[in-house]
Amino acid sequence: RFGIKYDQTPYTLNNIQIDEIGINFGLSLPVANFSSLDLGFEVARRGTKSNNLIREEFFRFYFGFTFMDNNWFRRPKFN
């Protein structure tokens, strides 16, 4: 997976709105039937250097697990 993010944060400093922009990458690895292991990485930048403000560059790692149990929606074979 690949994505681009642009967000206006709720922060305002010296009457300047702080923006955040980032690029993220990720993948899902199948694990036993329909479950999956989700991994992601994001590189982003927040803020601005204009008007003596600070711009920060950072990265994030994401980790998740999706557990899907399809037995909930199966009809019983016998009554």
N, C-alpha and C positions, 0 to 999 in steps of 0.2 A: 504494500500500500504506500501511497505517496499523497501528501497534501500540503497546502499552503494556507496559512492563517493570518488574518489581519484583524486586530481588535482594538477598540478604543476603550482603555481602562477607565474606571470611575475616578481616577486621580487627576487633579488639576494643580499645577505649581506655577506661580507667577502668571496666572491667567493663560497657561498653555496646557492643552489636553495632552496627556501622556498616551502614546500609541504603542502597540506591541505587534510585531510581525515575526512569523516563524515558518519553518519548513519542517515537516515531519515525515518519518519513514517507519514502516512497520510490517509485520508479517504474522500470520496465524499458522501454527503447526498443528496438524490433526493428532489427537491423542485418543485412542480407544473409542471406536464407533463415531459418535457425533460431537464429542468434546474437543476443545482446542486450547492450546497454549498461545497466548497473545503477547508479542514483544513489540516495543516501539521506542523510537528515539526522536527527539525534537531539538532543533537548534533555533534559538530565537533572540530577538533584540527588543529592548524596551527603553523608551525615553528618547531624549534628544540632547544634543550638545549646544543648541542655541540658547541664548539668554543665560549663560553660565549654569545650565542644568547638567544632569548626569545621564549618560546612556550606558546601559549595561547589556552585555551579551552573555547568554547562558545556554545550558542544555539540560534536557530532562530525559530520564529513562522511564519507560512504562512497562509494567509487567502485569499480566492478567490471566485468568483461567476461566474458560466458559464451560460449564457443566450442563449438558443437555440430556435429560432423561426422558426419552420418548414413551416410556411405559404409562405415563399419565393419560395419554390420548388414545391408547389402544382399546378397542372394544373387546370385552371378554368373549372367548370362543364358546364357553359353556355357561348356561344359566344355572 
